[in-house]
Amino acid sequence: MKNILLKKRFLLLLLLGLISILFLKSDWLASFMYPIHYKDDIRASASNYGIEPHLVAAIIRAESNYETGRESKKGALGLMQLMPTTADWVVQKAGFEAVDDDILRHRADVSIEVGTWYLGALHKQFDQNVVAAVAAYNAGPGNVRKWLDSGSWNGKMNAVKDIPFGETRHYVQRVIYYYNKYKELYPTF
């Protein structure tokens, strides 16, 4: 009986020690919970198209959680979950070499390059408004332009509750949360 009690005390102390270490090393835990994969590809594409790498990483996290080979129920492909028609448009406008659905789905570097080019185009289209560009990435630029022109949404984060599409509203909140978290955890990224 005494041995069992000693074992329980030891396990309790071990558990408390582990929990204490996790709280003391919260940066380590946060980095573990919010990793960034494909950093070199993200940095290169973000630099090429004038987009902050933290934002590209946040979109990837929200879209695919860094898993290649993904295809959404609606048919969006790859790390950055682009619709094939959008990817075709980007490839044509940007002058990229032919990108087929399989390449977009499975090659992280291609998905990041095409998705970041598109995000950069949206960023320019919406006058460097990050929140509007993120909303347009999800809902399409036509919808966001309609909301802004009609006054139903002002394009600012503090009015995100006014975004007419619930999915887009939650998407913007999630991406901006990850964006801020990544900026906090990886300031030199």
CNS distance restraints for C-alpha pairs under 8 A (distance, minus, plus):
assign (resid   1 and name CA) (resid   5 and name CA) 6.38 0.50 0.50
assign (resid   2 and name CA) (resid   6 and name CA) 6.22 0.50 0.50
assign (resid   3 and name CA) (resid   7 and name CA) 6.14 0.50 0.50
assign (resid   4 and name CA) (resid   8 and name CA) 6.21 0.50 0.50
assign (resid   5 and name CA) (resid   9 and name CA) 6.23 0.50 0.50
assign (resid   6 and name CA) (resid  10 and name CA) 6.10 0.50 0.50
assign (resid   7 and name CA) (resid  11 and name CA) 6.12 0.50 0.50
assign (resid   8 and name CA) (resid  12 and name CA) 6.06 0.50 0.50
assign (resid   9 and name CA) (resid  13 and name CA) 6.12 0.50 0.50
assign (resid  10 and name CA) (resid  14 and name CA) 6.05 0.50 0.50
assign (resid  11 and name CA) (resid  15 and name CA) 6.02 0.50 0.50
assign (resid  12 and name CA) (resid  16 and name CA) 6.12 0.50 0.50
assign (resid  13 and name CA) (resid  17 and name CA) 5.99 0.50 0.50
assign (resid  14 and name CA) (resid  18 and name CA) 6.16 0.50 0.50
assign (resid  15 and name CA) (resid  19 and name CA) 6.18 0.50 0.50
assign (resid  16 and name CA) (resid  20 and name CA) 6.06 0.50 0.50
assign (resid  17 and name CA) (resid  21 and name CA) 6.17 0.50 0.50
assign (resid  18 and name CA) (resid  22 and name CA) 6.24 0.50 0.50
assign (resid  19 and name CA) (resid  23 and name CA) 6.30 0.50 0.50
assign (resid  20 and name CA) (resid  24 and name CA) 6.05 0.50 0.50
assign (resid  21 and name CA) (resid  25 and name CA) 5.86 0.50 0.50
assign (resid  22 and name CA) (resid  26 and name CA) 5.77 0.50 0.50
assign (resid  22 and name CA) (resid  28 and name CA) 7.89 0.50 0.50
assign (resid  22 and name CA) (resid  29 and name CA) 6.43 0.50 0.50
assign (resid  25 and name CA) (resid  29 and name CA) 6.45 0.50 0.50
assign (resid  26 and name CA) (resid  30 and name CA) 5.86 0.50 0.50
assign (resid  27 and name CA) (resid  31 and name CA) 6.00 0.50 0.50
assign (resid  27 and name CA) (resid 185 and name CA) 7.21 0.50 0.50
assign (resid  28 and name CA) (resid  32 and name CA) 6.13 0.50 0.50
assign (resid  29 and name CA) (resid  33 and name CA) 6.17 0.50 0.50
assign (resid  30 and name CA) (resid  34 and name CA) 5.90 0.50 0.50
assign (resid  30 and name CA) (resid 185 and name CA) 7.49 0.50 0.50
assign (resid  31 and name CA) (resid  35 and name CA) 5.47 0.50 0.50
assign (resid  31 and name CA) (resid 185 and name CA) 6.71 0.50 0.50
assign (resid  34 and name CA) (resid 181 and name CA) 7.96 0.50 0.50
assign (resid  34 and name CA) (resid 182 and name CA) 7.44 0.50 0.50
assign (resid  36 and name CA) (resid  57 and name CA) 6.62 0.50 0.50
assign (resid  36 and name CA) (resid  66 and name CA) 7.96 0.50 0.50
assign (resid  37 and name CA) (resid  66 and name CA) 6.62 0.50 0.50
assign (resid  38 and name CA) (resid  42 and name CA) 6.17 0.50 0.50
assign (resid  38 and name CA) (resid 108 and name CA) 7.54 0.50 0.50
assign (resid  38 and name CA) (resid 109 and name CA) 7.83 0.50 0.50
assign (resid  39 and name CA) (resid  43 and name CA) 5.96 0.50 0.50
assign (resid  40 and name CA) (resid  44 and name CA) 6.08 0.50 0.50
assign (resid  41 and name CA) (resid  45 and name CA) 6.11 0.50 0.50
assign (resid  41 and name CA) (resid 109 and name CA) 5.81 0.50 0.50
assign (resid  41 and name CA) (resid 112 and name CA) 6.93 0.50 0.50
assign (resid  41 and name CA) (resid 113 and name CA) 7.74 0.50 0.50
assign (resid  42 and name CA) (resid  46 and name CA) 5.85 0.50 0.50
assign (resid  42 and name CA) (resid  53 and name CA) 6.02 0.50 0.50
assign (resid  42 and name CA) (resid  56 and name CA) 6.72 0.50 0.50
assign (resid  42 and name CA) (resid  57 and name CA) 7.04 0.50 0.50
assign (resid  42 and name CA) (resid 112 and name CA) 6.50 0.50 0.50
assign (resid  42 and name CA) (resid 113 and name CA) 7.95 0.50 0.50
assign (resid  43 and name CA) (resid  47 and name CA) 5.98 0.50 0.50
assign (resid  43 and name CA) (resid  53 and name CA) 5.62 0.50 0.50
assign (resid  43 and name CA) (resid 189 and name CA) 7.71 0.50 0.50
assign (resid  44 and name CA) (resid  48 and name CA) 6.16 0.50 0.50
assign (resid  45 and name CA) (resid  49 and name CA) 6.31 0.50 0.50
assign (resid  45 and name CA) (resid 112 and name CA) 6.90 0.50 0.50
assign (resid  45 and name CA) (resid 113 and name CA) 5.44 0.50 0.50
assign (resid  45 and name CA) (resid 116 and name CA) 6.24 0.50 0.50
assign (resid  45 and name CA) (resid 117 and name CA) 7.58 0.50 0.50
assign (resid  46 and name CA) (resid  50 and name CA) 5.80 0.50 0.50
assign (resid  46 and name CA) (resid  51 and name CA) 4.70 0.50 0.50
assign (resid  46 and name CA) (resid  52 and name CA) 5.89 0.50 0.50
assign (resid  46 and name CA) (resid  53 and name CA) 5.25 0.50 0.50
assign (resid  46 and name CA) (resid  56 and name CA) 7.05 0.50 0.50
assign (resid  46 and name CA) (resid 116 and name CA) 6.45 0.50 0.50
assign (resid  47 and name CA) (resid  51 and name CA) 6.45 0.50 0.50
assign (resid  47 and name CA) (resid  52 and name CA) 7.55 0.50 0.50
assign (resid  47 and name CA) (resid  53 and name CA) 7.68 0.50 0.50
assign (resid  49 and name CA) (resid 116 and name CA) 6.95 0.50 0.50
assign (resid  49 and name CA) (resid 117 and name CA) 5.98 0.50 0.50
assign (resid  49 and name CA) (resid 120 and name CA) 5.62 0.50 0.50
assign (resid  50 and name CA) (resid 120 and name CA) 6.61 0.50 0.50
assign (resid  51 and name CA) (resid  55 and name CA) 7.22 0.50 0.50
assign (resid  51 and name CA) (resid  56 and name CA) 7.39 0.50 0.50
assign (resid  51 and name CA) (resid 116 and name CA) 7.50 0.50 0.50
assign (resid  51 and name CA) (resid 119 and name CA) 7.73 0.50 0.50
assign (resid  51 and name CA) (resid 120 and name CA) 6.08 0.50 0.50
assign (resid  52 and name CA) (resid  56 and name CA) 6.83 0.50 0.50
assign (resid  53 and name CA) (resid  57 and name CA) 6.16 0.50 0.50
assign (resid  53 and name CA) (resid 189 and name CA) 7.03 0.50 0.50
assign (resid  54 and name CA) (resid  58 and name CA) 6.09 0.50 0.50
assign (resid  54 and name CA) (resid 179 and name CA) 5.56 0.50 0.50
assign (resid  54 and name CA) (resid 182 and name CA) 5.88 0.50 0.50
assign (resid  54 and name CA) (resid 183 and name CA) 6.17 0.50 0.50
assign (resid  54 and name CA) (resid 189 and name CA) 7.27 0.50 0.50
assign (resid  55 and name CA) (resid  59 and name CA) 6.23 0.50 0.50
assign (resid  55 and name CA) (resid 175 and name CA) 7.76 0.50 0.50
assign (resid  55 and name CA) (resid 176 and name CA) 7.95 0.50 0.50
assign (resid  55 and name CA) (resid 179 and name CA) 5.32 0.50 0.50
assign (resid  56 and name CA) (resid  60 and name CA) 6.28 0.50 0.50
assign (resid  56 and name CA) (resid 116 and name CA) 6.66 0.50 0.50
assign (resid  57 and name CA) (resid  61 and name CA) 6.10 0.50 0.50
assign (resid  57 and name CA) (resid 179 and name CA) 7.41 0.50 0.50
assign (resid  57 and name CA) (resid 182 and name CA) 7.85 0.50 0.50
assign (resid  58 and name CA) (resid  62 and name CA) 6.17 0.50 0.50
assign (resid  58 and name CA) (resid 175 and name CA) 5.36 0.50 0.50
assign (resid  58 and name CA) (resid 176 and name CA) 7.32 0.50 0.50
assign (resid  58 and name CA) (resid 178 and name CA) 5.00 0.50 0.50
assign (resid  58 and name CA) (resid 179 and name CA) 4.98 0.50 0.50
assign (resid  58 and name CA) (resid 182 and name CA) 7.39 0.50 0.50
assign (resid  59 and name CA) (resid  63 and name CA) 5.89 0.50 0.50
assign (resid  59 and name CA) (resid  80 and name CA) 6.77 0.50 0.50
assign (resid  59 and name CA) (resid 175 and name CA) 5.82 0.50 0.50
assign (resid  60 and name CA) (resid  64 and name CA) 5.73 0.50 0.50
assign (resid  60 and name CA) (resid  65 and name CA) 6.06 0.50 0.50
assign (resid  60 and name CA) (resid  66 and name CA) 6.07 0.50 0.50
assign (resid  60 and name CA) (resid  79 and name CA) 5.80 0.50 0.50
assign (resid  60 and name CA) (resid  80 and name CA) 5.20 0.50 0.50
assign (resid  61 and name CA) (resid  65 and name CA) 4.10 0.50 0.50
assign (resid  61 and name CA) (resid  66 and name CA) 6.02 0.50 0.50
assign (resid  61 and name CA) (resid 175 and name CA) 7.86 0.50 0.50
assign (resid  61 and name CA) (resid 178 and name CA) 7.47 0.50 0.50
assign (resid  62 and name CA) (resid 171 and name CA) 7.52 0.50 0.50
assign (resid  62 and name CA) (resid 174 and name CA) 6.74 0.50 0.50
assign (resid  62 and name CA) (resid 175 and name CA) 6.03 0.50 0.50
assign (resid  62 and name CA) (resid 178 and name CA) 7.83 0.50 0.50
assign (resid  63 and name CA) (resid  79 and name CA) 6.79 0.50 0.50
assign (resid  63 and name CA) (resid  80 and name CA) 5.86 0.50 0.50
assign (resid  63 and name CA) (resid  81 and name CA) 5.97 0.50 0.50
assign (resid  64 and name CA) (resid  68 and name CA) 7.54 0.50 0.50
assign (resid  64 and name CA) (resid  70 and name CA) 6.88 0.50 0.50
assign (resid  64 and name CA) (resid  78 and name CA) 7.46 0.50 0.50
assign (resid  64 and name CA) (resid  79 and name CA) 5.29 0.50 0.50
assign (resid  64 and name CA) (resid  80 and name CA) 6.69 0.50 0.50
assign (resid  64 and name CA) (resid  81 and name CA) 6.96 0.50 0.50
assign (resid  65 and name CA) (resid  79 and name CA) 7.58 0.50 0.50
assign (resid  66 and name CA) (resid  79 and name CA) 5.86 0.50 0.50
assign (resid  67 and name CA) (resid  78 and name CA) 7.82 0.50 0.50
assign (resid  67 and name CA) (resid  79 and name CA) 6.15 0.50 0.50
assign (resid  68 and name CA) (resid  78 and name CA) 5.60 0.50 0.50
assign (resid  68 and name CA) (resid  79 and name CA) 5.47 0.50 0.50
assign (resid  68 and name CA) (resid 105 and name CA) 6.39 0.50 0.50
assign (resid  68 and name CA) (resid 106 and name CA) 5.24 0.50 0.50
assign (resid  68 and name CA) (resid 107 and name CA) 6.94 0.50 0.50
assign (resid  68 and name CA) (resid 108 and name CA) 6.35 0.50 0.50
assign (resid  69 and name CA) (resid  77 and name CA) 7.46 0.50 0.50
assign (resid  69 and name CA) (resid  78 and name CA) 5.78 0.50 0.50
assign (resid  69 and name CA) (resid  79 and name CA) 7.67 0.50 0.50
assign (resid  69 and name CA) (resid 105 and name CA) 4.85 0.50 0.50
assign (resid  69 and name CA) (resid 106 and name CA) 4.70 0.50 0.50
assign (resid  70 and name CA) (resid  77 and name CA) 5.90 0.50 0.50
assign (resid  70 and name CA) (resid  78 and name CA) 5.34 0.50 0.50
assign (resid  70 and name CA) (resid  79 and name CA) 6.99 0.50 0.50
assign (resid  70 and name CA) (resid  81 and name CA) 7.64 0.50 0.50
assign (resid  70 and name CA) (resid 105 and name CA) 6.29 0.50 0.50
assign (resid  70 and name CA) (resid 106 and name CA) 7.87 0.50 0.50
assign (resid  71 and name CA) (resid  75 and name CA) 5.68 0.50 0.50
assign (resid  71 and name CA) (resid  76 and name CA) 5.42 0.50 0.50
assign (resid  71 and name CA) (resid  77 and name CA) 4.67 0.50 0.50
assign (resid  71 and name CA) (resid  78 and name CA) 6.60 0.50 0.50
assign (resid  71 and name CA) (resid  81 and name CA) 7.20 0.50 0.50
assign (resid  71 and name CA) (resid 105 and name CA) 7.18 0.50 0.50
assign (resid  72 and name CA) (resid  76 and name CA) 5.08 0.50 0.50
assign (resid  72 and name CA) (resid  77 and name CA) 6.71 0.50 0.50
assign (resid  72 and name CA) (resid  81 and name CA) 7.35 0.50 0.50
assign (resid  75 and name CA) (resid  83 and name CA) 6.20 0.50 0.50
assign (resid  75 and name CA) (resid  84 and name CA) 7.53 0.50 0.50
assign (resid  76 and name CA) (resid  81 and name CA) 4.67 0.50 0.50
assign (resid  76 and name CA) (resid  82 and name CA) 4.81 0.50 0.50
assign (resid  76 and name CA) (resid  83 and name CA) 4.21 0.50 0.50
assign (resid  76 and name CA) (resid  84 and name CA) 6.68 0.50 0.50
assign (resid  77 and name CA) (resid  81 and name CA) 4.41 0.50 0.50
assign (resid  77 and name CA) (resid  82 and name CA) 5.24 0.50 0.50
assign (resid  77 and name CA) (resid  83 and name CA) 6.22 0.50 0.50
assign (resid  77 and name CA) (resid  84 and name CA) 7.11 0.50 0.50
assign (resid  77 and name CA) (resid 101 and name CA) 7.24 0.50 0.50
assign (resid  77 and name CA) (resid 104 and name CA) 6.37 0.50 0.50
assign (resid  77 and name CA) (resid 105 and name CA) 4.96 0.50 0.50
assign (resid  78 and name CA) (resid  82 and name CA) 6.86 0.50 0.50
assign (resid  78 and name CA) (resid 104 and name CA) 5.50 0.50 0.50
assign (resid  78 and name CA) (resid 105 and name CA) 3.88 0.50 0.50
assign (resid  78 and name CA) (resid 106 and name CA) 6.23 0.50 0.50
assign (resid  78 and name CA) (resid 107 and name CA) 7.49 0.50 0.50
assign (resid  78 and name CA) (resid 108 and name CA) 7.17 0.50 0.50
assign (resid  78 and name CA) (resid 111 and name CA) 5.81 0.50 0.50
assign (resid  79 and name CA) (resid 105 and name CA) 7.26 0.50 0.50
assign (resid  79 and name CA) (resid 108 and name CA) 6.24 0.50 0.50
assign (resid  79 and name CA) (resid 111 and name CA) 5.91 0.50 0.50
assign (resid  79 and name CA) (resid 112 and name CA) 6.97 0.50 0.50
assign (resid  80 and name CA) (resid 111 and name CA) 6.00 0.50 0.50
assign (resid  80 and name CA) (resid 112 and name CA) 6.44 0.50 0.50
assign (resid  80 and name CA) (resid 115 and name CA) 5.75 0.50 0.50
assign (resid  81 and name CA) (resid 111 and name CA) 8.00 0.50 0.50
assign (resid  81 and name CA) (resid 115 and name CA) 8.00 0.50 0.50
assign (resid  82 and name CA) (resid  86 and name CA) 6.38 0.50 0.50
assign (resid  82 and name CA) (resid  87 and name CA) 6.09 0.50 0.50
assign (resid  82 and name CA) (resid 115 and name CA) 6.80 0.50 0.50
assign (resid  83 and name CA) (resid  87 and name CA) 6.19 0.50 0.50
assign (resid  84 and name CA) (resid  88 and name CA) 6.04 0.50 0.50
assign (resid  84 and name CA) (resid 101 and name CA) 6.57 0.50 0.50
assign (resid  85 and name CA) (resid  89 and name CA) 6.22 0.50 0.50
assign (resid  86 and name CA) (resid  90 and name CA) 6.18 0.50 0.50
assign (resid  87 and name CA) (resid  91 and name CA) 6.06 0.50 0.50
assign (resid  87 and name CA) (resid  99 and name CA) 8.00 0.50 0.50
assign (resid  87 and name CA) (resid 114 and name CA) 6.75 0.50 0.50
assign (resid  87 and name CA) (resid 115 and name CA) 7.81 0.50 0.50
assign (resid  88 and name CA) (resid  92 and name CA) 6.20 0.50 0.50
assign (resid  88 and name CA) (resid  99 and name CA) 7.54 0.50 0.50
assign (resid  89 and name CA) (resid  93 and name CA) 6.07 0.50 0.50
assign (resid  90 and name CA) (resid  94 and name CA) 5.69 0.50 0.50
assign (resid  90 and name CA) (resid  95 and name CA) 7.97 0.50 0.50
assign (resid  90 and name CA) (resid 114 and name CA) 6.64 0.50 0.50
assign (resid  90 and name CA) (resid 117 and name CA) 7.36 0.50 0.50
assign (resid  90 and name CA) (resid 118 and name CA) 6.44 0.50 0.50
assign (resid  91 and name CA) (resid  95 and name CA) 5.68 0.50 0.50
assign (resid  91 and name CA) (resid  96 and name CA) 4.90 0.50 0.50
assign (resid  91 and name CA) (resid  97 and name CA) 7.01 0.50 0.50
assign (resid  91 and name CA) (resid  98 and name CA) 6.93 0.50 0.50
assign (resid  91 and name CA) (resid  99 and name CA) 7.01 0.50 0.50
assign (resid  91 and name CA) (resid 114 and name CA) 7.17 0.50 0.50
assign (resid  92 and name CA) (resid  96 and name CA) 6.72 0.50 0.50
assign (resid  94 and name CA) (resid 117 and name CA) 7.70 0.50 0.50
assign (resid  99 and name CA) (resid 103 and name CA) 6.17 0.50 0.50
assign (resid  99 and name CA) (resid 104 and name CA) 6.56 0.50 0.50
assign (resid 100 and name CA) (resid 104 and name CA) 6.29 0.50 0.50
assign (resid 101 and name CA) (resid 105 and name CA) 5.96 0.50 0.50
assign (resid 102 and name CA) (resid 106 and name CA) 6.14 0.50 0.50
assign (resid 103 and name CA) (resid 107 and name CA) 5.46 0.50 0.50
assign (resid 103 and name CA) (resid 110 and name CA) 7.17 0.50 0.50
assign (resid 104 and name CA) (resid 108 and name CA) 7.64 0.50 0.50
assign (resid 104 and name CA) (resid 110 and name CA) 6.06 0.50 0.50
assign (resid 104 and name CA) (resid 111 and name CA) 5.24 0.50 0.50
assign (resid 105 and name CA) (resid 111 and name CA) 7.22 0.50 0.50
assign (resid 107 and name CA) (resid 111 and name CA) 6.29 0.50 0.50
assign (resid 108 and name CA) (resid 112 and name CA) 6.01 0.50 0.50
assign (resid 109 and name CA) (resid 113 and name CA) 6.09 0.50 0.50
assign (resid 110 and name CA) (resid 114 and name CA) 6.06 0.50 0.50
assign (resid 111 and name CA) (resid 115 and name CA) 5.79 0.50 0.50
assign (resid 112 and name CA) (resid 116 and name CA) 5.75 0.50 0.50
assign (resid 113 and name CA) (resid 117 and name CA) 6.14 0.50 0.50
assign (resid 114 and name CA) (resid 118 and name CA) 6.32 0.50 0.50
assign (resid 115 and name CA) (resid 119 and name CA) 6.12 0.50 0.50
assign (resid 116 and name CA) (resid 120 and name CA) 5.98 0.50 0.50
assign (resid 117 and name CA) (resid 121 and name CA) 6.25 0.50 0.50
assign (resid 118 and name CA) (resid 122 and name CA) 6.27 0.50 0.50
assign (resid 119 and name CA) (resid 123 and name CA) 6.04 0.50 0.50
assign (resid 119 and name CA) (resid 133 and name CA) 6.85 0.50 0.50
assign (resid 119 and name CA) (resid 134 and name CA) 7.71 0.50 0.50
assign (resid 119 and name CA) (resid 137 and name CA) 6.78 0.50 0.50
assign (resid 120 and name CA) (resid 124 and name CA) 6.28 0.50 0.50
assign (resid 121 and name CA) (resid 125 and name CA) 6.08 0.50 0.50
assign (resid 122 and name CA) (resid 126 and name CA) 6.10 0.50 0.50
assign (resid 122 and name CA) (resid 133 and name CA) 5.14 0.50 0.50
assign (resid 122 and name CA) (resid 136 and name CA) 6.96 0.50 0.50
assign (resid 122 and name CA) (resid 137 and name CA) 7.38 0.50 0.50
assign (resid 122 and name CA) (resid 141 and name CA) 7.28 0.50 0.50
assign (resid 123 and name CA) (resid 127 and name CA) 6.35 0.50 0.50
assign (resid 123 and name CA) (resid 128 and name CA) 4.85 0.50 0.50
assign (resid 123 and name CA) (resid 129 and name CA) 6.20 0.50 0.50
assign (resid 123 and name CA) (resid 130 and name CA) 6.29 0.50 0.50
assign (resid 123 and name CA) (resid 132 and name CA) 7.82 0.50 0.50
assign (resid 123 and name CA) (resid 133 and name CA) 5.08 0.50 0.50
assign (resid 124 and name CA) (resid 128 and name CA) 5.44 0.50 0.50
assign (resid 125 and name CA) (resid 133 and name CA) 7.96 0.50 0.50
assign (resid 126 and name CA) (resid 132 and name CA) 6.42 0.50 0.50
assign (resid 126 and name CA) (resid 133 and name CA) 6.25 0.50 0.50
assign (resid 128 and name CA) (resid 133 and name CA) 7.80 0.50 0.50
assign (resid 129 and name CA) (resid 133 and name CA) 6.17 0.50 0.50
assign (resid 129 and name CA) (resid 155 and name CA) 7.52 0.50 0.50
assign (resid 130 and name CA) (resid 134 and name CA) 6.14 0.50 0.50
assign (resid 131 and name CA) (resid 135 and name CA) 6.23 0.50 0.50
assign (resid 131 and name CA) (resid 155 and name CA) 6.40 0.50 0.50
assign (resid 131 and name CA) (resid 156 and name CA) 6.28 0.50 0.50
assign (resid 131 and name CA) (resid 157 and name CA) 6.28 0.50 0.50
assign (resid 131 and name CA) (resid 172 and name CA) 6.99 0.50 0.50
assign (resid 131 and name CA) (resid 176 and name CA) 7.76 0.50 0.50
assign (resid 132 and name CA) (resid 136 and name CA) 6.07 0.50 0.50
assign (resid 132 and name CA) (resid 144 and name CA) 7.01 0.50 0.50
assign (resid 132 and name CA) (resid 155 and name CA) 5.21 0.50 0.50
assign (resid 132 and name CA) (resid 156 and name CA) 7.30 0.50 0.50
assign (resid 133 and name CA) (resid 137 and name CA) 6.09 0.50 0.50
assign (resid 133 and name CA) (resid 141 and name CA) 7.93 0.50 0.50
assign (resid 134 and name CA) (resid 138 and name CA) 6.64 0.50 0.50
assign (resid 134 and name CA) (resid 172 and name CA) 6.17 0.50 0.50
assign (resid 134 and name CA) (resid 175 and name CA) 7.60 0.50 0.50
assign (resid 135 and name CA) (resid 139 and name CA) 5.95 0.50 0.50
assign (resid 135 and name CA) (resid 140 and name CA) 7.46 0.50 0.50
assign (resid 135 and name CA) (resid 144 and name CA) 6.81 0.50 0.50
assign (resid 135 and name CA) (resid 168 and name CA) 6.08 0.50 0.50
assign (resid 135 and name CA) (resid 169 and name CA) 7.64 0.50 0.50
assign (resid 135 and name CA) (resid 171 and name CA) 7.52 0.50 0.50
assign (resid 135 and name CA) (resid 172 and name CA) 5.86 0.50 0.50
assign (resid 136 and name CA) (resid 140 and name CA) 4.42 0.50 0.50
assign (resid 136 and name CA) (resid 141 and name CA) 4.54 0.50 0.50
assign (resid 136 and name CA) (resid 142 and name CA) 7.76 0.50 0.50
assign (resid 136 and name CA) (resid 143 and name CA) 7.34 0.50 0.50
assign (resid 136 and name CA) (resid 144 and name CA) 5.69 0.50 0.50
assign (resid 137 and name CA) (resid 141 and name CA) 7.21 0.50 0.50
assign (resid 138 and name CA) (resid 168 and name CA) 6.06 0.50 0.50
assign (resid 138 and name CA) (resid 171 and name CA) 7.28 0.50 0.50
assign (resid 139 and name CA) (resid 143 and name CA) 6.26 0.50 0.50
assign (resid 139 and name CA) (resid 144 and name CA) 6.98 0.50 0.50
assign (resid 139 and name CA) (resid 165 and name CA) 7.92 0.50 0.50
assign (resid 139 and name CA) (resid 168 and name CA) 6.14 0.50 0.50
assign (resid 140 and name CA) (resid 144 and name CA) 6.61 0.50 0.50
assign (resid 141 and name CA) (resid 145 and name CA) 5.96 0.50 0.50
assign (resid 142 and name CA) (resid 146 and name CA) 6.20 0.50 0.50
assign (resid 143 and name CA) (resid 147 and name CA) 6.30 0.50 0.50
assign (resid 144 and name CA) (resid 148 and name CA) 6.17 0.50 0.50
assign (resid 145 and name CA) (resid 149 and name CA) 5.96 0.50 0.50
assign (resid 146 and name CA) (resid 150 and name CA) 5.95 0.50 0.50
assign (resid 147 and name CA) (resid 151 and name CA) 5.99 0.50 0.50
assign (resid 147 and name CA) (resid 152 and name CA) 5.14 0.50 0.50
assign (resid 147 and name CA) (resid 153 and name CA) 5.42 0.50 0.50
assign (resid 147 and name CA) (resid 154 and name CA) 7.75 0.50 0.50
assign (resid 147 and name CA) (resid 163 and name CA) 7.64 0.50 0.50
assign (resid 147 and name CA) (resid 164 and name CA) 7.83 0.50 0.50
assign (resid 148 and name CA) (resid 152 and name CA) 6.45 0.50 0.50
assign (resid 148 and name CA) (resid 153 and name CA) 5.47 0.50 0.50
assign (resid 148 and name CA) (resid 154 and name CA) 5.67 0.50 0.50
assign (resid 148 and name CA) (resid 155 and name CA) 6.57 0.50 0.50
assign (resid 152 and name CA) (resid 162 and name CA) 6.57 0.50 0.50
assign (resid 152 and name CA) (resid 163 and name CA) 7.30 0.50 0.50
assign (resid 152 and name CA) (resid 164 and name CA) 7.59 0.50 0.50
assign (resid 153 and name CA) (resid 159 and name CA) 6.88 0.50 0.50
assign (resid 153 and name CA) (resid 160 and name CA) 7.50 0.50 0.50
assign (resid 153 and name CA) (resid 162 and name CA) 5.38 0.50 0.50
assign (resid 153 and name CA) (resid 163 and name CA) 5.75 0.50 0.50
assign (resid 153 and name CA) (resid 164 and name CA) 7.91 0.50 0.50
assign (resid 154 and name CA) (resid 159 and name CA) 6.84 0.50 0.50
assign (resid 155 and name CA) (resid 159 and name CA) 7.26 0.50 0.50
assign (resid 155 and name CA) (resid 160 and name CA) 7.52 0.50 0.50
assign (resid 156 and name CA) (resid 160 and name CA) 6.50 0.50 0.50
assign (resid 159 and name CA) (resid 163 and name CA) 7.70 0.50 0.50
assign (resid 160 and name CA) (resid 169 and name CA) 6.13 0.50 0.50
assign (resid 160 and name CA) (resid 172 and name CA) 7.65 0.50 0.50
assign (resid 160 and name CA) (resid 173 and name CA) 7.62 0.50 0.50
assign (resid 161 and name CA) (resid 169 and name CA) 6.58 0.50 0.50
assign (resid 162 and name CA) (resid 169 and name CA) 7.97 0.50 0.50
assign (resid 163 and name CA) (resid 168 and name CA) 7.13 0.50 0.50
assign (resid 163 and name CA) (resid 169 and name CA) 5.56 0.50 0.50
assign (resid 164 and name CA) (resid 169 and name CA) 7.52 0.50 0.50
assign (resid 165 and name CA) (resid 169 and name CA) 6.14 0.50 0.50
assign (resid 166 and name CA) (resid 170 and name CA) 6.21 0.50 0.50
assign (resid 167 and name CA) (resid 171 and name CA) 6.02 0.50 0.50
assign (resid 168 and name CA) (resid 172 and name CA) 6.02 0.50 0.50
assign (resid 169 and name CA) (resid 173 and name CA) 6.40 0.50 0.50
assign (resid 170 and name CA) (resid 174 and name CA) 6.08 0.50 0.50
assign (resid 171 and name CA) (resid 175 and name CA) 6.08 0.50 0.50
assign (resid 172 and name CA) (resid 176 and name CA) 6.02 0.50 0.50
assign (resid 173 and name CA) (resid 177 and name CA) 6.04 0.50 0.50
assign (resid 174 and name CA) (resid 178 and name CA) 6.29 0.50 0.50
assign (resid 175 and name CA) (resid 179 and name CA) 5.96 0.50 0.50
assign (resid 176 and name CA) (resid 180 and name CA) 6.09 0.50 0.50
assign (resid 177 and name CA) (resid 181 and name CA) 6.12 0.50 0.50
assign (resid 178 and name CA) (resid 182 and name CA) 5.94 0.50 0.50
assign (resid 179 and name CA) (resid 183 and name CA) 6.23 0.50 0.50
assign (resid 180 and name CA) (resid 184 and name CA) 6.21 0.50 0.50
assign (resid 181 and name CA) (resid 185 and name CA) 6.13 0.50 0.50
assign (resid 182 and name CA) (resid 186 and name CA) 5.52 0.50 0.50
assign (resid 182 and name CA) (resid 187 and name CA) 7.54 0.50 0.50
assign (resid 183 and name CA) (resid 187 and name CA) 5.13 0.50 0.50
assign (resid 183 and name CA) (resid 189 and name CA) 7.93 0.50 0.50
